[in-house]
Amino acid sequence: MKKAFQSRQIMAALIVLFALCGSVHLGASLKVTVIVNSANIRIEPSLDGVVISSIKRGAVLLVLEKLEDWYRIELPSGPKGSARAGYIHASVVAENAGEDAPQSPPAENIVKESEASEKAVSPETKKPAVSRPRAAESGSQVLARREPGRKKIYVRLGGGYASKKGHYDLNWNFALYQENGSVTEAYDMDMSGTAFEAGIGYMFARNAGVELSFAPATGKTKGVFSASFPHPFYYGEFREKSWEKTGMAYSASELDLNIILSFPVFSKLSAYLTAGGTYFLDVKIETMKSLDWKESSYPYADVSVSPQYAAYSKSVFGFNGGAGLDFRFSPAAALNVQARYSSGEAKIDVEGTEVAVKPGGLRVTAGVKLAF
């Protein structure tokens, strides 16, 4: 009789052991923490299972049962007060073994819920498409992939060609021998040639920013002069004199402050428009300041001239506008092509006479843009 009782005890112990091997019921001895931004809770332990809710990062879940790569966890009470359960994959949680049994996650951790959590799902329920499972990622890795760091500050350097020509005249009279003599000055400015431009910008939005740039501009001016001197003996008869001077200095460096609006064209190519104000630093011209002359000997048929030249300058405000292309070959570097047109008007005082000079012109540059 005693042996039969012992045999029944042994059989009962074996049955319990086999049950534990089939599925491990962990009760309150195990909890898990969600380690991704959002983890899906499914109605069955399968990637084909209908998603009934999603849990936010950091939620602590009570494990009811562990089945290979799945945990059966307890969810907060539903609207009718009944406790619910679902399955979560092991790749999106971390075990917290050996601690006191956790409380079920608060209801605010549930960010989305399907109606399937309140009613049974029939075998014919349509299942969502299955996507390939990915390894668990840390929150910083997920954020880095979805929202890559955007560099806001850049430096632009470029060189190219500038095109600008201009012209202005000066005419004045002088009294001599009871008559009026005259002097005519004609100046042709040429700023065409090699151009250089440098700028620093800040993108305060993904497609908008501001840029401060500097472009030195120099050129040469050719002066053509003529003077008419009354004769000391013959009324109405003038002695004419003409001459030229080349290589006269001209400069009109630019400081531009612009708004930048960019838009993508292809994956690595973007275009942008730019417009704003221009400050022309020391628009400088070289002109004739005075004219010294001397008559020849009798019968005074000729004169010799000795002109004196000087530089005059003035700073003025203007405007500019342009467009460009950026071809990005790395997150921090791009090839840049830009065309810009600027314009202004400087009214310069030349020995009491106001001269209107229009600096600026078209400038096309190519170079690099480095982001930080």
Legacy VTK file of the C-alpha trace (Angstrom):
# vtk DataFile Version 3.0
C-alpha trace
ASCII
DATASET POLYDATA
POINTS 372 float
0.000 0.000 0.000
2.856 2.322 0.879
4.630 1.545 -2.399
1.498 2.355 -4.389
1.220 5.763 -2.638
4.878 6.568 -3.469
4.358 5.608 -7.095
1.399 7.980 -7.366
3.550 10.819 -5.954
6.309 10.136 -8.468
3.814 10.150 -11.349
2.321 13.457 -10.195
5.783 15.056 -10.026
6.622 13.865 -13.572
3.367 15.286 -14.922
4.153 18.696 -13.408
7.709 18.584 -14.798
6.492 17.858 -18.324
3.974 20.672 -18.109
6.702 23.128 -17.117
8.893 22.014 -20.025
6.054 22.574 -22.512
5.445 26.176 -21.491
7.018 28.175 -18.662
4.511 30.086 -16.512
6.481 32.899 -14.874
3.737 34.611 -12.940
5.012 37.595 -11.075
8.660 36.512 -11.102
9.533 38.185 -14.439
8.916 41.515 -16.083
10.214 43.079 -19.290
10.895 46.666 -20.389
10.240 47.989 -23.922
13.562 49.137 -25.473
12.339 50.585 -28.812
10.283 53.660 -29.557
7.110 51.651 -30.147
6.531 47.882 -29.840
3.600 45.979 -31.355
1.357 43.765 -29.210
-0.178 40.910 -31.198
-3.168 38.683 -30.525
-1.095 35.521 -31.045
2.648 34.656 -30.876
3.308 35.059 -34.591
4.382 37.803 -36.973
1.138 37.077 -38.791
-0.828 37.861 -35.645
-3.145 40.865 -35.681
-1.672 43.907 -33.918
-4.034 44.880 -31.103
-1.969 47.673 -29.508
1.407 49.429 -29.366
3.517 50.178 -26.301
5.867 53.133 -25.840
9.548 52.915 -24.927
10.211 52.346 -21.224
6.888 50.655 -20.450
7.283 47.833 -17.886
5.163 44.766 -18.672
4.120 41.829 -16.495
5.052 38.508 -18.126
2.360 35.829 -17.861
4.087 33.225 -19.995
7.208 32.805 -22.126
7.042 30.871 -25.390
10.407 30.672 -27.178
10.865 34.174 -28.781
7.565 35.546 -27.491
6.249 36.823 -24.180
2.602 36.683 -23.192
2.126 39.903 -21.253
-0.714 41.526 -19.334
-2.228 44.718 -20.683
-4.185 47.354 -18.745
-7.846 46.755 -18.058
-10.195 47.494 -20.932
-13.169 49.816 -20.917
-15.352 47.025 -19.471
-12.927 46.314 -16.640
-11.645 42.995 -17.989
-7.920 42.297 -17.984
-6.379 41.632 -21.386
-3.272 39.894 -22.612
-1.187 39.866 -25.769
2.135 38.727 -27.197
5.303 40.781 -27.679
8.493 39.686 -29.460
11.682 39.183 -27.427
13.745 41.416 -29.769
11.973 44.590 -28.632
12.136 44.092 -24.851
14.721 43.430 -22.146
14.134 41.090 -19.223
14.252 42.408 -15.665
14.521 39.125 -13.799
14.852 38.799 -10.042
12.903 41.947 -9.178
9.513 42.332 -7.586
6.609 41.743 -9.899
5.881 44.974 -11.813
2.610 46.721 -12.089
0.806 46.589 -15.410
1.655 49.565 -17.672
-0.599 52.596 -17.246
-3.234 53.195 -19.869
-1.393 56.271 -21.259
1.385 53.974 -22.552
-1.082 52.551 -25.066
-0.749 54.699 -28.189
-3.007 52.774 -30.573
-5.514 49.992 -30.184
-7.600 47.954 -32.607
-11.114 46.788 -32.030
-9.860 43.222 -32.055
-8.822 43.620 -28.376
-12.514 43.825 -27.368
-13.792 40.841 -29.361
-12.619 37.480 -30.606
-10.884 37.365 -33.937
-12.195 34.698 -36.274
-9.790 32.494 -38.244
-10.978 34.229 -41.423
-9.845 37.656 -40.178
-7.617 39.226 -42.798
-4.016 39.466 -41.597
-1.677 42.324 -42.404
1.224 41.885 -44.797
4.291 40.347 -43.152
7.482 42.371 -43.183
10.922 41.000 -42.461
11.734 41.339 -38.734
14.698 43.509 -37.808
17.096 43.278 -34.938
16.353 45.477 -31.945
17.813 48.965 -32.085
18.490 51.470 -29.402
16.457 54.665 -29.354
19.420 56.789 -30.423
20.046 54.552 -33.435
16.423 54.754 -34.553
16.341 58.535 -34.202
19.636 58.933 -36.028
18.290 56.935 -38.968
14.940 58.671 -39.199
16.099 62.217 -38.434
19.718 62.588 -39.585
21.570 65.569 -38.157
21.181 68.588 -40.381
24.190 70.870 -40.671
23.068 74.490 -40.465
26.250 76.564 -40.947
28.231 76.596 -44.179
31.124 78.403 -45.836
31.147 79.025 -49.579
34.243 79.793 -51.672
34.197 80.368 -55.402
35.941 81.939 -58.350
34.782 82.779 -61.836
34.065 85.663 -64.184
32.508 89.095 -63.696
31.056 91.253 -66.450
30.540 94.990 -66.012
31.171 98.032 -68.170
30.187 101.629 -67.644
30.608 105.160 -68.934
30.350 108.696 -67.604
31.231 112.198 -68.824
32.441 115.432 -67.261
32.211 118.774 -69.070
33.256 122.167 -67.719
34.143 125.666 -68.920
36.672 128.312 -67.965
37.057 132.023 -68.800
40.033 133.150 -70.899
40.620 136.340 -72.942
37.036 137.519 -72.591
35.830 134.193 -73.980
34.989 130.760 -72.556
37.198 127.773 -73.060
35.936 124.216 -72.469
37.161 120.811 -71.291
35.449 117.494 -72.066
36.195 114.293 -70.148
34.837 110.881 -71.227
35.504 107.789 -69.119
34.951 104.146 -70.088
35.041 101.720 -67.141
35.677 98.006 -67.563
35.359 95.638 -64.582
35.125 92.420 -66.612
37.533 89.677 -65.647
38.375 87.192 -62.927
36.044 87.278 -59.935
36.316 85.867 -56.414
33.545 85.416 -53.858
33.362 84.095 -50.282
30.338 83.703 -48.047
29.109 82.264 -44.758
25.522 81.141 -44.306
23.091 79.862 -41.694
20.116 77.665 -42.618
17.494 78.460 -39.977
15.050 76.072 -41.691
15.458 73.046 -43.925
14.912 75.102 -47.090
15.578 78.664 -45.947
18.534 80.601 -44.587
20.616 83.752 -44.714
24.059 84.375 -46.207
26.655 87.109 -45.813
29.132 87.226 -48.708
32.013 89.398 -49.881
33.201 89.948 -53.437
36.114 92.267 -54.227
35.767 94.080 -57.549
38.411 96.066 -59.380
38.776 97.296 -62.914
40.390 99.816 -65.194
39.164 103.049 -66.728
40.189 104.744 -69.935
39.885 108.534 -70.104
39.573 110.510 -73.341
40.061 114.269 -72.956
39.773 117.343 -75.134
40.249 121.035 -74.354
39.553 124.215 -76.294
41.600 127.369 -75.507
40.609 130.842 -76.866
43.328 132.691 -78.877
44.698 135.871 -77.299
44.511 137.845 -80.598
41.728 136.344 -82.684
38.205 136.343 -81.328
36.301 133.120 -81.947
39.421 131.160 -82.854
40.335 128.286 -80.516
43.374 126.129 -80.042
42.362 122.468 -79.639
44.168 119.862 -77.578
43.285 116.125 -77.132
44.862 113.276 -75.204
44.081 109.920 -73.537
44.957 108.165 -70.301
44.563 104.406 -69.768
44.875 102.223 -66.685
43.020 104.622 -64.405
41.879 102.926 -61.186
38.345 101.733 -60.454
37.004 99.541 -57.622
33.612 98.675 -56.108
33.808 95.730 -53.680
30.496 94.211 -52.542
29.145 93.067 -49.196
25.886 91.127 -49.742
23.300 90.058 -47.139
20.769 87.706 -48.691
17.844 85.403 -48.019
18.362 81.872 -49.407
15.479 79.651 -50.540
16.494 76.147 -51.653
14.621 73.174 -53.083
15.751 69.651 -54.086
16.115 68.655 -57.723
17.537 65.142 -57.389
18.864 63.117 -54.461
22.236 64.928 -54.442
21.390 68.039 -56.449
19.556 71.065 -55.071
18.854 74.518 -56.477
18.376 77.804 -54.669
17.341 81.408 -55.178
18.977 84.332 -53.417
18.065 87.998 -53.053
18.897 90.846 -50.717
20.801 94.047 -50.149
24.294 95.024 -51.279
26.668 97.486 -49.672
29.215 98.780 -52.185
32.373 99.582 -50.232
34.229 102.685 -51.460
33.114 102.944 -55.067
36.330 104.517 -56.307
36.980 106.326 -59.577
40.046 108.165 -60.879
39.453 111.354 -62.833
41.227 114.550 -63.846
41.432 116.932 -60.887
42.887 120.003 -62.614
44.433 121.086 -65.893
47.579 123.187 -66.061
48.465 124.624 -69.493
51.050 126.821 -71.147
50.968 128.785 -74.411
53.637 128.399 -77.040
55.661 131.419 -78.201
54.342 133.963 -80.676
52.043 133.701 -82.586
50.579 131.507 -79.790
49.189 128.927 -82.181
49.579 126.011 -79.749
49.369 125.153 -76.064
50.853 122.395 -73.908
48.805 120.782 -71.115
49.746 119.165 -67.794
46.676 117.432 -66.300
46.571 116.346 -62.665
44.568 113.250 -61.666
43.055 112.102 -58.334
40.818 109.364 -56.899
37.345 109.987 -55.487
35.109 107.504 -53.678
31.775 106.930 -51.958
30.011 103.954 -50.305
26.377 103.250 -51.247
23.616 100.675 -50.825
22.140 98.647 -53.669
20.477 95.292 -54.278
21.291 91.893 -55.765
19.605 88.687 -56.854
20.721 85.339 -58.186
20.449 81.573 -58.298
22.710 78.580 -57.775
23.131 74.808 -57.729
24.650 72.552 -55.068
25.842 69.043 -55.922
26.462 67.316 -52.596
29.054 64.538 -52.649
29.154 64.141 -48.846
27.037 65.372 -45.912
29.524 68.182 -45.264
30.752 69.148 -48.752
29.221 70.155 -52.072
30.216 71.615 -55.408
28.603 75.010 -55.944
27.763 77.064 -59.043
26.181 80.496 -58.664
25.168 83.451 -60.820
24.432 86.841 -59.253
23.507 90.279 -60.553
23.970 93.374 -58.405
23.287 97.037 -59.000
23.522 100.414 -57.311
24.259 104.073 -57.965
27.024 106.138 -56.384
26.868 109.921 -56.793
30.454 111.013 -56.288
31.562 114.609 -55.809
34.463 115.412 -58.146
35.722 118.923 -57.405
32.208 120.293 -57.012
30.649 118.297 -59.852
28.452 115.264 -59.101
29.268 112.132 -61.097
26.813 109.210 -61.171
28.553 105.811 -61.280
26.668 102.486 -61.339
28.654 99.653 -59.716
27.744 95.959 -59.720
27.078 93.748 -62.725
26.826 90.039 -63.474
29.093 87.586 -61.684
29.281 83.797 -62.239
31.354 81.657 -59.871
32.034 77.981 -59.204
33.567 76.504 -56.077
32.879 74.503 -52.938
30.421 74.741 -50.054
31.502 73.246 -46.721
28.887 72.630 -43.993
29.459 72.453 -40.225
LINES 1 373
372 0 1 2 3 4 5 6 7 8 9 10 11 12 13 14 15 16 17 18 19 20 21 22 23 24 25 26 27 28 29 30 31 32 33 34 35 36 37 38 39 40 41 42 43 44 45 46 47 48 49 50 51 52 53 54 55 56 57 58 59 60 61 62 63 64 65 66 67 68 69 70 71 72 73 74 75 76 77 78 79 80 81 82 83 84 85 86 87 88 89 90 91 92 93 94 95 96 97 98 99 100 101 102 103 104 105 106 107 108 109 110 111 112 113 114 115 116 117 118 119 120 121 122 123 124 125 126 127 128 129 130 131 132 133 134 135 136 137 138 139 140 141 142 143 144 145 146 147 148 149 150 151 152 153 154 155 156 157 158 159 160 161 162 163 164 165 166 167 168 169 170 171 172 173 174 175 176 177 178 179 180 181 182 183 184 185 186 187 188 189 190 191 192 193 194 195 196 197 198 199 200 201 202 203 204 205 206 207 208 209 210 211 212 213 214 215 216 217 218 219 220 221 222 223 224 225 226 227 228 229 230 231 232 233 234 235 236 237 238 239 240 241 242 243 244 245 246 247 248 249 250 251 252 253 254 255 256 257 258 259 260 261 262 263 264 265 266 267 268 269 270 271 272 273 274 275 276 277 278 279 280 281 282 283 284 285 286 287 288 289 290 291 292 293 294 295 296 297 298 299 300 301 302 303 304 305 306 307 308 309 310 311 312 313 314 315 316 317 318 319 320 321 322 323 324 325 326 327 328 329 330 331 332 333 334 335 336 337 338 339 340 341 342 343 344 345 346 347 348 349 350 351 352 353 354 355 356 357 358 359 360 361 362 363 364 365 366 367 368 369 370 371
